[in-house]
Amino acid sequence: MDAILIPGGAMHVDEGCLQEYLGKNREVTKKFLPGEVAAQDSKVFEESVLNITNRLEKFLSGKDREIALLVLGKIQSGKTANLLGTVAWAADSRVSLAVIFTGVTEALNLQTEKRLRDDLLTLNNQYVKV
């Protein structure tokens, strides 16, 4: 699968669940990383989320009926954060249901459910229901 690069001007995200989620993520990142490092980390994360959501938007507006995306990464590399960004995008788009497969152990299931509740259900407008 080849990568889709996002032009610099395409970074704008309209108001909604995704915008609020990305803003919240920026604030959390600032707590753990110094100045410009936090800004760069947030930019890379946002580009990654928008890369996925742009692919999904292209799929929804196209004629294809199937799409498969796979996210791989090391521990604490941002896999769940990207998943939650995609769910936030789905809440803003015409997607009416998102199913999340969380893992093969109860511990992974609970960990992902907690992140979903902590990161998306705490947004101001309650975009997502669990």
C-alpha positions in Angstrom: 0.0 0.0 0.0 1.5 3.3 -1.0 1.4 6.4 1.3 -0.8 9.4 0.6 1.0 12.6 1.4 -1.0 15.5 2.6 -0.1 18.9 1.2 0.7 21.5 3.9 -2.5 23.5 3.1 -4.7 20.5 3.7 -4.1 20.5 7.5 -7.2 22.5 8.3 -9.9 20.4 9.9 -13.4 21.8 10.3 -15.0 22.2 13.8 -16.3 19.1 15.3 -15.3 15.9 17.1 -12.0 15.5 15.2 -10.9 19.1 15.7 -11.7 18.9 19.4 -9.9 15.6 19.7 -6.8 16.9 17.9 -6.8 20.1 20.1 -7.0 18.0 23.2 -4.2 15.8 22.0 -2.1 18.9 21.4 -2.6 20.1 24.9 -1.7 16.7 26.4 1.4 16.6 24.2 2.5 20.0 25.5 2.5 18.6 29.1 5.0 15.9 28.2 7.3 17.4 25.6 9.1 20.8 25.5 8.0 23.6 23.2 8.9 23.0 19.6 9.2 19.2 20.1 5.6 19.1 21.2 4.5 21.2 18.2 6.4 18.9 15.8 5.0 15.8 17.5 1.5 17.1 17.2 2.0 18.0 13.6 3.2 14.5 12.7 0.3 12.9 14.6 -2.3 15.1 12.9 -0.8 14.4 9.5 -1.0 10.7 10.3 -4.6 10.9 11.3 -5.5 13.0 8.3 -3.7 10.6 6.0 -6.0 7.8 7.2 -9.2 9.9 7.1 -8.4 11.2 3.7 -8.2 7.7 2.4 -11.5 6.9 4.1 -13.1 10.0 2.6 -11.8 9.0 -0.8 -13.3 5.6 -0.3 -16.7 6.9 0.8 -17.0 9.2 -2.2 -15.7 6.6 -4.7 -17.1 3.5 -6.3 -15.0 0.9 -4.4 -17.0 -1.2 -2.0 -14.1 -2.6 0.1 -11.2 -1.0 1.9 -8.6 -2.5 4.2 -6.3 -0.5 6.4 -3.8 -2.0 8.8 -2.0 0.0 11.5 1.2 -1.5 12.9 3.5 0.0 15.5 5.6 -0.5 18.6 4.2 -0.1 22.1 3.2 3.5 22.8 3.7 4.5 19.2 0.2 6.1 18.7 -1.8 3.2 17.2 -4.8 3.8 19.6 -4.5 7.6 19.3 -4.8 7.2 15.5 -7.7 4.9 15.9 -9.5 7.4 18.1 -8.7 10.2 15.7 -10.4 8.1 12.9 -13.4 7.5 15.2 -13.6 11.2 15.8 -13.5 11.8 12.1 -16.3 9.2 11.6 -18.4 11.1 14.1 -18.1 14.2 12.0 -18.8 12.4 8.7 -21.6 10.3 7.3 -20.4 7.1 9.1 -23.1 6.1 11.6 -21.4 3.1 13.3 -17.9 2.3 14.1 -16.9 -1.1 15.4 -13.6 -1.4 17.2 -11.8 -4.8 17.6 -9.6 -4.2 20.6 -7.5 -7.3 21.2 -7.4 -10.8 22.3 -7.2 -10.3 26.0 -9.5 -8.7 28.5 -6.7 -6.4 29.6 -6.4 -5.0 26.1 -10.1 -4.7 25.7 -10.4 -2.7 29.0 -7.4 -0.6 28.2 -8.8 0.4 24.8 -12.3 1.0 26.2 -10.8 3.3 28.9 -8.9 5.3 26.3 -12.1 5.6 24.2 -14.0 6.9 27.2 -11.2 9.1 28.5 -10.3 10.7 25.1 -13.6 10.9 23.2 -16.5 10.7 25.7 -15.0 13.7 27.6 -15.2 16.0 24.6 -17.7 18.9 25.1 -20.3 17.8 22.6 -20.6 14.1 23.4 -20.1 13.2 19.7 -19.4 9.5 20.4 -21.6 7.0 22.4 -20.2 3.7 23.8 
